[in-house]
Amino acid sequence: MEQSVLLTEEIERGENPGDAIPGYDGVVYKARRNNRAVPGGARKGYRFIYCIHPPDQATMLSVYSKTEQEDISDSEIAELLKDAEYRLGLE
């Protein structure tokens, strides 16, 4: 994948970049992107946690750098998704 392609552009094309996070029926994804300021490629870069829900709407749940936060817990993801569903009136 060409690095200059924005995550939002991929999502708008109907792609679901990244990996589906288990336990969320293919609704929540984690995409990795390089942080040019930090050597180590995507492995040391940014993490974008987003959901596709309803099927035609993408919502960013979290963005973090691996240099500042090692990982995001399942409970944090669940809480972020619950908050997003509430804000979108999907509960």
PDB file with one MODEL, atoms N, CA, C and O in Angstrom:
MODEL        1
ATOM      1  N   MET A   1       0.850  -1.184   0.000  1.00  0.00           N
ATOM      2  CA  MET A   1       0.000   0.000   0.000  1.00  0.00           C
ATOM      3  C   MET A   1       0.888   1.236   0.000  1.00  0.00           C
ATOM      4  O   MET A   1       1.868   1.307   0.742  1.00  0.00           O
ATOM      5  N   GLU A   2       0.547   2.187  -0.818  1.00  0.00           N
ATOM      6  CA  GLU A   2       1.281   3.438  -0.872  1.00  0.00           C
ATOM      7  C   GLU A   2       0.986   4.242   0.392  1.00  0.00           C
ATOM      8  O   GLU A   2      -0.171   4.455   0.755  1.00  0.00           O
ATOM      9  N   GLN A   3       2.056   4.682   1.053  1.00  0.00           N
ATOM     10  CA  GLN A   3       1.913   5.355   2.336  1.00  0.00           C
ATOM     11  C   GLN A   3       1.181   6.682   2.231  1.00  0.00           C
ATOM     12  O   GLN A   3       0.572   7.127   3.204  1.00  0.00           O
ATOM     13  N   SER A   4       1.231   7.327   1.059  1.00  0.00           N
ATOM     14  CA  SER A   4       0.601   8.641   0.938  1.00  0.00           C
ATOM     15  C   SER A   4      -0.920   8.567   0.891  1.00  0.00           C
ATOM     16  O   SER A   4      -1.586   9.594   1.015  1.00  0.00           O
ATOM     17  N   VAL A   5      -1.483   7.373   0.714  1.00  0.00           N
ATOM     18  CA  VAL A   5      -2.931   7.219   0.709  1.00  0.00           C
ATOM     19  C   VAL A   5      -3.433   7.378   2.138  1.00  0.00           C
ATOM     20  O   VAL A   5      -2.978   6.686   3.049  1.00  0.00           O
ATOM     21  N   LEU A   6      -4.365   8.286   2.319  1.00  0.00           N
ATOM     22  CA  LEU A   6      -4.904   8.534   3.649  1.00  0.00           C
ATOM     23  C   LEU A   6      -5.858   7.418   4.061  1.00  0.00           C
ATOM     24  O   LEU A   6      -6.546   6.827   3.229  1.00  0.00           O
ATOM     25  N   LEU A   7      -5.882   7.152   5.332  1.00  0.00           N
ATOM     26  CA  LEU A   7      -6.788   6.155   5.881  1.00  0.00           C
ATOM     27  C   LEU A   7      -8.229   6.491   5.521  1.00  0.00           C
ATOM     28  O   LEU A   7      -9.006   5.609   5.155  1.00  0.00           O
ATOM     29  N   THR A   8      -8.581   7.761   5.624  1.00  0.00           N
ATOM     30  CA  THR A   8      -9.961   8.162   5.310  1.00  0.00           C
ATOM     31  C   THR A   8     -10.300   7.897   3.853  1.00  0.00           C
ATOM     32  O   THR A   8     -11.439   7.550   3.540  1.00  0.00           O
ATOM     33  N   GLU A   9      -9.332   8.053   2.956  1.00  0.00           N
ATOM     34  CA  GLU A   9      -9.579   7.783   1.537  1.00  0.00           C
ATOM     35  C   GLU A   9      -9.856   6.297   1.311  1.00  0.00           C
ATOM     36  O   GLU A   9     -10.734   5.937   0.526  1.00  0.00           O
ATOM     37  N   GLU A  10      -9.114   5.448   1.994  1.00  0.00           N
ATOM     38  CA  GLU A  10      -9.339   4.006   1.870  1.00  0.00           C
ATOM     39  C   GLU A  10     -10.739   3.638   2.366  1.00  0.00           C
ATOM     40  O   GLU A  10     -11.441   2.851   1.730  1.00  0.00           O
ATOM     41  N   ILE A  11     -11.131   4.202   3.486  1.00  0.00           N
ATOM     42  CA  ILE A  11     -12.450   3.907   4.046  1.00  0.00           C
ATOM     43  C   ILE A  11     -13.545   4.412   3.121  1.00  0.00           C
ATOM     44  O   ILE A  11     -14.549   3.729   2.916  1.00  0.00           O
ATOM     45  N   GLU A  12     -13.361   5.605   2.560  1.00  0.00           N
ATOM     46  CA  GLU A  12     -14.355   6.155   1.629  1.00  0.00           C
ATOM     47  C   GLU A  12     -14.523   5.275   0.392  1.00  0.00           C
ATOM     48  O   GLU A  12     -15.604   5.236  -0.195  1.00  0.00           O
ATOM     49  N   ARG A  13     -13.472   4.576  -0.006  1.00  0.00           N
ATOM     50  CA  ARG A  13     -13.549   3.664  -1.159  1.00  0.00           C
ATOM     51  C   ARG A  13     -14.218   2.345  -0.792  1.00  0.00           C
ATOM     52  O   ARG A  13     -14.379   1.470  -1.642  1.00  0.00           O
ATOM     53  N   GLY A  14     -14.605   2.202   0.460  1.00  0.00           N
ATOM     54  CA  GLY A  14     -15.277   0.975   0.886  1.00  0.00           C
ATOM     55  C   GLY A  14     -14.328  -0.095   1.388  1.00  0.00           C
ATOM     56  O   GLY A  14     -14.741  -1.226   1.644  1.00  0.00           O
ATOM     57  N   GLU A  15     -13.059   0.255   1.530  1.00  0.00           N
ATOM     58  CA  GLU A  15     -12.093  -0.691   2.076  1.00  0.00           C
ATOM     59  C   GLU A  15     -12.146  -0.612   3.600  1.00  0.00           C
ATOM     60  O   GLU A  15     -12.604   0.381   4.165  1.00  0.00           O
ATOM     61  N   ASN A  16     -11.685  -1.646   4.239  1.00  0.00           N
ATOM     62  CA  ASN A  16     -11.558  -1.657   5.700  1.00  0.00           C
ATOM     63  C   ASN A  16     -10.103  -1.921   6.026  1.00  0.00           C
ATOM     64  O   ASN A  16      -9.735  -3.049   6.353  1.00  0.00           O
ATOM     65  N   PRO A  17      -9.254  -0.874   5.938  1.00  0.00           N
ATOM     66  CA  PRO A  17      -7.829  -1.081   6.180  1.00  0.00           C
ATOM     67  C   PRO A  17      -7.550  -1.497   7.612  1.00  0.00           C
ATOM     68  O   PRO A  17      -8.255  -1.107   8.542  1.00  0.00           O
ATOM     69  N   GLY A  18      -6.514  -2.292   7.767  1.00  0.00           N
ATOM     70  CA  GLY A  18      -6.132  -2.758   9.088  1.00  0.00           C
ATOM     71  C   GLY A  18      -6.694  -4.133   9.371  1.00  0.00           C
ATOM     72  O   GLY A  18      -7.097  -4.862   8.464  1.00  0.00           O
ATOM     73  N   ASP A  19      -6.712  -4.467  10.631  1.00  0.00           N
ATOM     74  CA  ASP A  19      -7.185  -5.777  11.067  1.00  0.00           C
ATOM     75  C   ASP A  19      -8.471  -5.622  11.854  1.00  0.00           C
ATOM     76  O   ASP A  19      -8.609  -4.712  12.672  1.00  0.00           O
ATOM     77  N   ALA A  20      -9.420  -6.529  11.596  1.00  0.00           N
ATOM     78  CA  ALA A  20     -10.639  -6.553  12.406  1.00  0.00           C
ATOM     79  C   ALA A  20     -10.249  -6.989  13.822  1.00  0.00           C
ATOM     80  O   ALA A  20      -9.483  -7.937  13.999  1.00  0.00           O
ATOM     81  N   ILE A  21     -10.776  -6.297  14.812  1.00  0.00           N
ATOM     82  CA  ILE A  21     -10.502  -6.648  16.199  1.00  0.00           C
ATOM     83  C   ILE A  21     -11.501  -7.717  16.624  1.00  0.00           C
ATOM     84  O   ILE A  21     -12.710  -7.495  16.554  1.00  0.00           O
ATOM     85  N   PRO A  22     -11.009  -8.876  17.065  1.00  0.00           N
ATOM     86  CA  PRO A  22     -11.905  -9.975  17.443  1.00  0.00           C
ATOM     87  C   PRO A  22     -12.913  -9.563  18.507  1.00  0.00           C
ATOM     88  O   PRO A  22     -12.614  -8.777  19.407  1.00  0.00           O
ATOM     89  N   GLY A  23     -14.110 -10.114  18.380  1.00  0.00           N
ATOM     90  CA  GLY A  23     -15.145  -9.871  19.369  1.00  0.00           C
ATOM     91  C   GLY A  23     -16.127  -8.775  18.994  1.00  0.00           C
ATOM     92  O   GLY A  23     -17.067  -8.503  19.741  1.00  0.00           O
ATOM     93  N   TYR A  24     -15.920  -8.143  17.843  1.00  0.00           N
ATOM     94  CA  TYR A  24     -16.791  -7.034  17.436  1.00  0.00           C
ATOM     95  C   TYR A  24     -17.432  -7.279  16.077  1.00  0.00           C
ATOM     96  O   TYR A  24     -17.826  -6.329  15.401  1.00  0.00           O
ATOM     97  N   ASP A  25     -17.542  -8.532  15.669  1.00  0.00           N
ATOM     98  CA  ASP A  25     -18.243  -8.933  14.445  1.00  0.00           C
ATOM     99  C   ASP A  25     -17.814  -8.131  13.221  1.00  0.00           C
ATOM    100  O   ASP A  25     -18.658  -7.755  12.407  1.00  0.00           O
ATOM    101  N   GLY A  26     -16.533  -7.866  13.081  1.00  0.00           N
ATOM    102  CA  GLY A  26     -16.029  -7.160  11.914  1.00  0.00           C
ATOM    103  C   GLY A  26     -16.439  -5.707  11.852  1.00  0.00           C
ATOM    104  O   GLY A  26     -16.460  -5.120  10.770  1.00  0.00           O
ATOM    105  N   VAL A  27     -16.764  -5.113  12.984  1.00  0.00           N
ATOM    106  CA  VAL A  27     -17.209  -3.718  13.035  1.00  0.00           C
ATOM    107  C   VAL A  27     -16.073  -2.787  13.464  1.00  0.00           C
ATOM    108  O   VAL A  27     -16.047  -1.627  13.051  1.00  0.00           O
ATOM    109  N   VAL A  28     -15.130  -3.273  14.288  1.00  0.00           N
ATOM    110  CA  VAL A  28     -14.050  -2.442  14.816  1.00  0.00           C
ATOM    111  C   VAL A  28     -12.722  -2.920  14.223  1.00  0.00           C
ATOM    112  O   VAL A  28     -12.433  -4.116  14.177  1.00  0.00           O
ATOM    113  N   TYR A  29     -11.922  -1.942  13.768  1.00  0.00           N
ATOM    114  CA  TYR A  29     -10.653  -2.235  13.112  1.00  0.00           C
ATOM    115  C   TYR A  29      -9.523  -1.446  13.738  1.00  0.00           C
ATOM    116  O   TYR A  29      -9.724  -0.364  14.289  1.00  0.00           O
ATOM    117  N   LYS A  30      -8.301  -2.024  13.639  1.00  0.00           N
ATOM    118  CA  LYS A  30      -7.083  -1.315  14.045  1.00  0.00           C
ATOM    119  C   LYS A  30      -6.186  -1.221  12.820  1.00  0.00           C
ATOM    120  O   LYS A  30      -5.765  -2.236  12.266  1.00  0.00           O
ATOM    121  N   ALA A  31      -5.897   0.009  12.402  1.00  0.00           N
ATOM    122  CA  ALA A  31      -5.000   0.246  11.282  1.00  0.00           C
ATOM    123  C   ALA A  31      -3.700   0.833  11.812  1.00  0.00           C
ATOM    124  O   ALA A  31      -3.699   1.624  12.756  1.00  0.00           O
ATOM    125  N   ARG A  32      -2.604   0.440  11.198  1.00  0.00           N
ATOM    126  CA  ARG A  32      -1.285   0.929  11.592  1.00  0.00           C
ATOM    127  C   ARG A  32      -0.741   1.833  10.496  1.00  0.00           C
ATOM    128  O   ARG A  32      -0.911   1.558   9.308  1.00  0.00           O
ATOM    129  N   ARG A  33      -0.086   2.909  10.905  1.00  0.00           N
ATOM    130  CA  ARG A  33       0.545   3.826   9.951  1.00  0.00           C
ATOM    131  C   ARG A  33       1.884   4.276  10.510  1.00  0.00           C
ATOM    132  O   ARG A  33       2.065   4.377  11.723  1.00  0.00           O
ATOM    133  N   ASN A  34       2.821   4.545   9.603  1.00  0.00           N
ATOM    134  CA  ASN A  34       4.141   5.036  10.001  1.00  0.00           C
ATOM    135  C   ASN A  34       4.053   6.376  10.699  1.00  0.00           C
ATOM    136  O   ASN A  34       3.167   7.188  10.433  1.00  0.00           O
ATOM    137  N   ASN A  35       4.995   6.581  11.596  1.00  0.00           N
ATOM    138  CA  ASN A  35       5.256   7.887  12.180  1.00  0.00           C
ATOM    139  C   ASN A  35       6.646   8.253  11.685  1.00  0.00           C
ATOM    140  O   ASN A  35       7.642   7.730  12.184  1.00  0.00           O
ATOM    141  N   ARG A  36       6.718   9.139  10.717  1.00  0.00           N
ATOM    142  CA  ARG A  36       7.998   9.465  10.089  1.00  0.00           C
ATOM    143  C   ARG A  36       9.021  10.017  11.077  1.00  0.00           C
ATOM    144  O   ARG A  36      10.219   9.994  10.796  1.00  0.00           O
ATOM    145  N   ALA A  37       8.572  10.506  12.215  1.00  0.00           N
ATOM    146  CA  ALA A  37       9.484  11.065  13.211  1.00  0.00           C
ATOM    147  C   ALA A  37      10.160   9.985  14.060  1.00  0.00           C
ATOM    148  O   ALA A  37      11.102  10.272  14.798  1.00  0.00           O
ATOM    149  N   VAL A  38       9.675   8.742  13.953  1.00  0.00           N
ATOM    150  CA  VAL A  38      10.186   7.659  14.787  1.00  0.00           C
ATOM    151  C   VAL A  38      10.637   6.511  13.885  1.00  0.00           C
ATOM    152  O   VAL A  38       9.825   5.984  13.124  1.00  0.00           O
ATOM    153  N   PRO A  39      11.904   6.110  13.949  1.00  0.00           N
ATOM    154  CA  PRO A  39      12.335   4.964  13.156  1.00  0.00           C
ATOM    155  C   PRO A  39      11.640   3.690  13.625  1.00  0.00           C
ATOM    156  O   PRO A  39      11.352   3.532  14.812  1.00  0.00           O
ATOM    157  N   GLY A  40      11.376   2.796  12.701  1.00  0.00           N
ATOM    158  CA  GLY A  40      10.754   1.519  13.061  1.00  0.00           C
ATOM    159  C   GLY A  40       9.521   1.212  12.257  1.00  0.00           C
ATOM    160  O   GLY A  40       8.876   0.188  12.486  1.00  0.00           O
ATOM    161  N   GLY A  41       9.166   2.087  11.299  1.00  0.00           N
ATOM    162  CA  GLY A  41       8.023   1.829  10.440  1.00  0.00           C
ATOM    163  C   GLY A  41       6.704   1.823  11.190  1.00  0.00           C
ATOM    164  O   GLY A  41       6.573   2.426  12.255  1.00  0.00           O
ATOM    165  N   ALA A  42       5.725   1.128  10.611  1.00  0.00           N
ATOM    166  CA  ALA A  42       4.386   1.084  11.200  1.00  0.00           C
ATOM    167  C   ALA A  42       4.396   0.423  12.576  1.00  0.00           C
ATOM    168  O   ALA A  42       3.542   0.709  13.416  1.00  0.00           O
ATOM    169  N   ARG A  43       5.364  -0.459  12.799  1.00  0.00           N
ATOM    170  CA  ARG A  43       5.469  -1.151  14.085  1.00  0.00           C
ATOM    171  C   ARG A  43       5.620  -0.158  15.239  1.00  0.00           C
ATOM    172  O   ARG A  43       5.132  -0.412  16.340  1.00  0.00           O
ATOM    173  N   LYS A  44       6.283   0.958  14.998  1.00  0.00           N
ATOM    174  CA  LYS A  44       6.490   1.982  16.028  1.00  0.00           C
ATOM    175  C   LYS A  44       5.640   3.225  15.774  1.00  0.00           C
ATOM    176  O   LYS A  44       5.844   4.251  16.423  1.00  0.00           O
ATOM    177  N   GLY A  45       4.695   3.147  14.845  1.00  0.00           N
ATOM    178  CA  GLY A  45       3.943   4.314  14.427  1.00  0.00           C
ATOM    179  C   GLY A  45       2.635   4.523  15.161  1.00  0.00           C
ATOM    180  O   GLY A  45       2.520   4.298  16.366  1.00  0.00           O
ATOM    181  N   TYR A  46       1.661   4.962  14.393  1.00  0.00           N
ATOM    182  CA  TYR A  46       0.344   5.310  14.931  1.00  0.00           C
ATOM    183  C   TYR A  46      -0.617   4.135  14.816  1.00  0.00           C
ATOM    184  O   TYR A  46      -0.497   3.288  13.931  1.00  0.00           O
ATOM    185  N   ARG A  47      -1.571   4.111  15.738  1.00  0.00           N
ATOM    186  CA  ARG A  47      -2.671   3.145  15.695  1.00  0.00           C
ATOM    187  C   ARG A  47      -3.964   3.942  15.579  1.00  0.00           C
ATOM    188  O   ARG A  47      -4.188   4.906  16.311  1.00  0.00           O
ATOM    189  N   PHE A  48      -4.798   3.524  14.658  1.00  0.00           N
ATOM    190  CA  PHE A  48      -6.107   4.127  14.458  1.00  0.00           C
ATOM    191  C   PHE A  48      -7.141   3.055  14.741  1.00  0.00           C
ATOM    192  O   PHE A  48      -7.177   2.028  14.063  1.00  0.00           O
ATOM    193  N   ILE A  49      -7.975   3.285  15.732  1.00  0.00           N
ATOM    194  CA  ILE A  49      -9.064   2.359  16.056  1.00  0.00           C
ATOM    195  C   ILE A  49     -10.337   3.022  15.542  1.00  0.00           C
ATOM    196  O   ILE A  49     -10.683   4.126  15.962  1.00  0.00           O
ATOM    197  N   TYR A  50     -11.034   2.341  14.627  1.00  0.00           N
ATOM    198  CA  TYR A  50     -12.242   2.918  14.055  1.00  0.00           C
ATOM    199  C   TYR A  50     -13.309   1.843  13.905  1.00  0.00           C
ATOM    200  O   TYR A  50     -13.017   0.647  13.913  1.00  0.00           O
ATOM    201  N   CYS A  51     -14.540   2.291  13.770  1.00  0.00           N
ATOM    202  CA  CYS A  51     -15.628   1.334  13.572  1.00  0.00           C
ATOM    203  C   CYS A  51     -16.407   1.693  12.316  1.00  0.00           C
ATOM    204  O   CYS A  51     -16.485   2.855  11.918  1.00  0.00           O
ATOM    205  N   ILE A  52     -16.969   0.683  11.716  1.00  0.00           N
ATOM    206  CA  ILE A  52     -17.878   0.842  10.589  1.00  0.00           C
ATOM    207  C   ILE A  52     -19.242   0.394  11.104  1.00  0.00           C
ATOM    208  O   ILE A  52     -19.546  -0.798  11.153  1.00  0.00           O
ATOM    209  N   HIS A  53     -20.056   1.375  11.488  1.00  0.00           N
ATOM    210  CA  HIS A  53     -21.352   1.045  12.104  1.00  0.00           C
ATOM    211  C   HIS A  53     -22.210   2.289  12.119  1.00  0.00           C
ATOM    212  O   HIS A  53     -21.792   3.278  12.721  1.00  0.00           O
ATOM    213  N   PRO A  54     -23.361   2.317  11.513  1.00  0.00           N
ATOM    214  CA  PRO A  54     -23.918   1.298  10.629  1.00  0.00           C
ATOM    215  C   PRO A  54     -22.993   1.048   9.447  1.00  0.00           C
ATOM    216  O   PRO A  54     -21.974   1.722   9.302  1.00  0.00           O
ATOM    217  N   PRO A  55     -23.342   0.079   8.598  1.00  0.00           N
ATOM    218  CA  PRO A  55     -22.415  -0.342   7.541  1.00  0.00           C
ATOM    219  C   PRO A  55     -21.924   0.762   6.604  1.00  0.00           C
ATOM    220  O   PRO A  55     -20.928   0.566   5.908  1.00  0.00           O
ATOM    221  N   ASP A  56     -22.571   1.874   6.568  1.00  0.00           N
ATOM    222  CA  ASP A  56     -22.165   2.942   5.643  1.00  0.00           C
ATOM    223  C   ASP A  56     -21.532   4.140   6.360  1.00  0.00           C
ATOM    224  O   ASP A  56     -21.381   5.204   5.760  1.00  0.00           O
ATOM    225  N   GLN A  57     -21.164   3.982   7.625  1.00  0.00           N
ATOM    226  CA  GLN A  57     -20.628   5.112   8.386  1.00  0.00           C
ATOM    227  C   GLN A  57     -19.389   4.687   9.170  1.00  0.00           C
ATOM    228  O   GLN A  57     -19.412   3.694   9.898  1.00  0.00           O
ATOM    229  N   ALA A  58     -18.308   5.451   9.012  1.00  0.00           N
ATOM    230  CA  ALA A  58     -17.076   5.190   9.755  1.00  0.00           C
ATOM    231  C   ALA A  58     -16.938   6.214  10.866  1.00  0.00           C
ATOM    232  O   ALA A  58     -17.215   7.397  10.670  1.00  0.00           O
ATOM    233  N   THR A  59     -16.511   5.760  12.026  1.00  0.00           N
ATOM    234  CA  THR A  59     -16.287   6.643  13.169  1.00  0.00           C
ATOM    235  C   THR A  59     -14.928   6.315  13.781  1.00  0.00           C
ATOM    236  O   THR A  59     -14.652   5.165  14.124  1.00  0.00           O
ATOM    237  N   MET A  60     -14.088   7.333  13.912  1.00  0.00           N
ATOM    238  CA  MET A  60     -12.793   7.152  14.557  1.00  0.00           C
ATOM    239  C   MET A  60     -13.026   7.056  16.061  1.00  0.00           C
ATOM    240  O   MET A  60     -13.662   7.925  16.657  1.00  0.00           O
ATOM    241  N   LEU A  61     -12.511   6.000  16.660  1.00  0.00           N
ATOM    242  CA  LEU A  61     -12.674   5.791  18.094  1.00  0.00           C
ATOM    243  C   LEU A  61     -11.457   6.253  18.885  1.00  0.00           C
ATOM    244  O   LEU A  61     -11.591   6.812  19.974  1.00  0.00           O
ATOM    245  N   SER A  62     -10.266   6.018  18.330  1.00  0.00           N
ATOM    246  CA  SER A  62      -9.049   6.385  19.038  1.00  0.00           C
ATOM    247  C   SER A  62      -7.880   6.454  18.066  1.00  0.00           C
ATOM    248  O   SER A  62      -7.831   5.718  17.080  1.00  0.00           O
ATOM    249  N   VAL A  63      -6.944   7.343  18.357  1.00  0.00           N
ATOM    250  CA  VAL A  63      -5.677   7.434  17.640  1.00  0.00           C
ATOM    251  C   VAL A  63      -4.593   7.559  18.695  1.00  0.00           C
ATOM    252  O   VAL A  63      -4.687   8.396  19.593  1.00  0.00           O
ATOM    253  N   TYR A  64      -3.565   6.729  18.587  1.00  0.00           N
ATOM    254  CA  TYR A  64      -2.465   6.842  19.541  1.00  0.00           C
ATOM    255  C   TYR A  64      -1.167   6.412  18.881  1.00  0.00           C
ATOM    256  O   TYR A  64      -1.155   5.693  17.882  1.00  0.00           O
ATOM    257  N   SER A  65      -0.087   6.872  19.468  1.00  0.00           N
ATOM    258  CA  SER A  65       1.250   6.537  18.999  1.00  0.00           C
ATOM    259  C   SER A  65       1.807   5.425  19.871  1.00  0.00           C
ATOM    260  O   SER A  65       1.648   5.449  21.091  1.00  0.00           O
ATOM    261  N   LYS A  66       2.461   4.450  19.250  1.00  0.00           N
ATOM    262  CA  LYS A  66       3.059   3.357  20.013  1.00  0.00           C
ATOM    263  C   LYS A  66       4.179   3.855  20.915  1.00  0.00           C
ATOM    264  O   LYS A  66       4.552   3.163  21.863  1.00  0.00           O
ATOM    265  N   THR A  67       4.725   5.038  20.644  1.00  0.00           N
ATOM    266  CA  THR A  67       5.763   5.583  21.526  1.00  0.00           C
ATOM    267  C   THR A  67       5.169   6.151  22.804  1.00  0.00           C
ATOM    268  O   THR A  67       5.887   6.343  23.785  1.00  0.00           O
ATOM    269  N   GLU A  68       3.858   6.425  22.809  1.00  0.00           N
ATOM    270  CA  GLU A  68       3.202   6.998  23.981  1.00  0.00           C
ATOM    271  C   GLU A  68       2.286   6.020  24.704  1.00  0.00           C
ATOM    272  O   GLU A  68       2.049   6.158  25.904  1.00  0.00           O
ATOM    273  N   GLN A  69       1.776   5.043  23.984  1.00  0.00           N
ATOM    274  CA  GLN A  69       0.850   4.069  24.574  1.00  0.00           C
ATOM    275  C   GLN A  69       1.149   2.720  23.945  1.00  0.00           C
ATOM    276  O   GLN A  69       1.150   2.591  22.721  1.00  0.00           O
ATOM    277  N   GLU A  70       1.399   1.727  24.761  1.00  0.00           N
ATOM    278  CA  GLU A  70       1.772   0.420  24.242  1.00  0.00           C
ATOM    279  C   GLU A  70       0.615  -0.265  23.515  1.00  0.00           C
ATOM    280  O   GLU A  70       0.792  -0.760  22.402  1.00  0.00           O
ATOM    281  N   ASP A  71      -0.537  -0.296  24.118  1.00  0.00           N
ATOM    282  CA  ASP A  71      -1.684  -0.970  23.517  1.00  0.00           C
ATOM    283  C   ASP A  71      -2.966  -0.382  24.075  1.00  0.00           C
ATOM    284  O   ASP A  71      -2.940   0.426  25.004  1.00  0.00           O
ATOM    285  N   ILE A  72      -4.075  -0.789  23.507  1.00  0.00           N
ATOM    286  CA  ILE A  72      -5.388  -0.370  23.996  1.00  0.00           C
ATOM    287  C   ILE A  72      -6.115  -1.640  24.432  1.00  0.00           C
ATOM    288  O   ILE A  72      -6.109  -2.642  23.718  1.00  0.00           O
ATOM    289  N   SER A  73      -6.729  -1.593  25.587  1.00  0.00           N
ATOM    290  CA  SER A  73      -7.365  -2.797  26.131  1.00  0.00           C
ATOM    291  C   SER A  73      -8.730  -3.035  25.492  1.00  0.00           C
ATOM    292  O   SER A  73      -9.345  -2.131  24.927  1.00  0.00           O
ATOM    293  N   ASP A  74      -9.173  -4.266  25.602  1.00  0.00           N
ATOM    294  CA  ASP A  74     -10.508  -4.618  25.106  1.00  0.00           C
ATOM    295  C   ASP A  74     -11.583  -3.792  25.799  1.00  0.00           C
ATOM    296  O   ASP A  74     -12.555  -3.376  25.168  1.00  0.00           O
ATOM    297  N   SER A  75     -11.409  -3.554  27.101  1.00  0.00           N
ATOM    298  CA  SER A  75     -12.420  -2.781  27.836  1.00  0.00           C
ATOM    299  C   SER A  75     -12.445  -1.329  27.360  1.00  0.00           C
ATOM    300  O   SER A  75     -13.514  -0.722  27.291  1.00  0.00           O
ATOM    301  N   GLU A  76     -11.270  -0.759  27.028  1.00  0.00           N
ATOM    302  CA  GLU A  76     -11.236   0.606  26.489  1.00  0.00           C
ATOM    303  C   GLU A  76     -11.942   0.678  25.140  1.00  0.00           C
ATOM    304  O   GLU A  76     -12.696   1.615  24.877  1.00  0.00           O
ATOM    305  N   ILE A  77     -11.697  -0.309  24.289  1.00  0.00           N
ATOM    306  CA  ILE A  77     -12.356  -0.340  22.982  1.00  0.00           C
ATOM    307  C   ILE A  77     -13.864  -0.450  23.153  1.00  0.00           C
ATOM    308  O   ILE A  77     -14.622   0.253  22.485  1.00  0.00           O
ATOM    309  N   ALA A  78     -14.297  -1.328  24.044  1.00  0.00           N
ATOM    310  CA  ALA A  78     -15.736  -1.498  24.285  1.00  0.00           C
ATOM    311  C   ALA A  78     -16.364  -0.194  24.757  1.00  0.00           C
ATOM    312  O   ALA A  78     -17.456   0.163  24.315  1.00  0.00           O
ATOM    313  N   GLU A  79     -15.686   0.518  25.646  1.00  0.00           N
ATOM    314  CA  GLU A  79     -16.205   1.788  26.152  1.00  0.00           C
ATOM    315  C   GLU A  79     -16.244   2.848  25.054  1.00  0.00           C
ATOM    316  O   GLU A  79     -17.212   3.603  24.964  1.00  0.00           O
ATOM    317  N   LEU A  80     -15.207   2.914  24.219  1.00  0.00           N
ATOM    318  CA  LEU A  80     -15.179   3.872  23.108  1.00  0.00           C
ATOM    319  C   LEU A  80     -16.300   3.592  22.116  1.00  0.00           C
ATOM    320  O   LEU A  80     -16.946   4.518  21.624  1.00  0.00           O
ATOM    321  N   LEU A  81     -16.532   2.310  21.821  1.00  0.00           N
ATOM    322  CA  LEU A  81     -17.601   1.935  20.897  1.00  0.00           C
ATOM    323  C   LEU A  81     -18.966   2.277  21.483  1.00  0.00           C
ATOM    324  O   LEU A  81     -19.835   2.789  20.777  1.00  0.00           O
ATOM    325  N   LYS A  82     -19.158   1.997  22.759  1.00  0.00           N
ATOM    326  CA  LYS A  82     -20.424   2.316  23.428  1.00  0.00           C
ATOM    327  C   LYS A  82     -20.682   3.824  23.385  1.00  0.00           C
ATOM    328  O   LYS A  82     -21.802   4.252  23.104  1.00  0.00           O
ATOM    329  N   ASP A  83     -19.662   4.625  23.661  1.00  0.00           N
ATOM    330  CA  ASP A  83     -19.788   6.088  23.613  1.00  0.00           C
ATOM    331  C   ASP A  83     -20.115   6.556  22.194  1.00  0.00           C
ATOM    332  O   ASP A  83     -20.966   7.427  22.012  1.00  0.00           O
ATOM    333  N   ALA A  84     -19.455   5.995  21.201  1.00  0.00           N
ATOM    334  CA  ALA A  84     -19.715   6.394  19.813  1.00  0.00           C
ATOM    335  C   ALA A  84     -21.146   6.038  19.413  1.00  0.00           C
ATOM    336  O   ALA A  84     -21.822   6.837  18.765  1.00  0.00           O
ATOM    337  N   GLU A  85     -21.607   4.867  19.787  1.00  0.00           N
ATOM    338  CA  GLU A  85     -22.979   4.459  19.460  1.00  0.00           C
ATOM    339  C   GLU A  85     -23.983   5.386  20.129  1.00  0.00           C
ATOM    340  O   GLU A  85     -25.004   5.729  19.534  1.00  0.00           O
ATOM    341  N   TYR A  86     -23.700   5.791  21.359  1.00  0.00           N
ATOM    342  CA  TYR A  86     -24.570   6.723  22.071  1.00  0.00           C
ATOM    343  C   TYR A  86     -24.629   8.073  21.336  1.00  0.00           C
ATOM    344  O   TYR A  86     -25.709   8.615  21.097  1.00  0.00           O
ATOM    345  N   ARG A  87     -23.445   8.604  20.984  1.00  0.00           N
ATOM    346  CA  ARG A  87     -23.378   9.902  20.289  1.00  0.00           C
ATOM    347  C   ARG A  87     -24.054   9.850  18.932  1.00  0.00           C
ATOM    348  O   ARG A  87     -24.614  10.847  18.477  1.00  0.00           O
ATOM    349  N   LEU A  88     -24.007   8.699  18.283  1.00  0.00           N
ATOM    350  CA  LEU A  88     -24.623   8.559  16.959  1.00  0.00           C
ATOM    351  C   LEU A  88     -26.099   8.155  17.028  1.00  0.00           C
ATOM    352  O   LEU A  88     -26.766   8.031  16.001  1.00  0.00           O
ATOM    353  N   GLY A  89     -26.596   7.953  18.248  1.00  0.00           N
ATOM    354  CA  GLY A  89     -27.993   7.563  18.410  1.00  0.00           C
ATOM    355  C   GLY A  89     -28.281   6.155  17.960  1.00  0.00           C
ATOM    356  O   GLY A  89     -29.374   5.873  17.468  1.00  0.00           O
ATOM    357  N   LEU A  90     -27.311   5.251  18.120  1.00  0.00           N
ATOM    358  CA  LEU A  90     -27.458   3.874  17.666  1.00  0.00           C
ATOM    359  C   LEU A  90     -27.758   2.902  18.787  1.00  0.00           C
ATOM    360  O   LEU A  90     -27.932   1.709  18.538  1.00  0.00           O
ATOM    361  N   GLU A  91     -27.822   3.380  19.998  1.00  0.00           N
ATOM    362  CA  GLU A  91     -28.097   2.491  21.134  1.00  0.00           C
ATOM    363  C   GLU A  91     -29.541   2.093  21.167  1.00  0.00           C
ATOM    364  O   GLU A  91     -29.955   1.346  22.053  1.00  0.00           O
TER     365      GLU A  91
ENDMDL
END
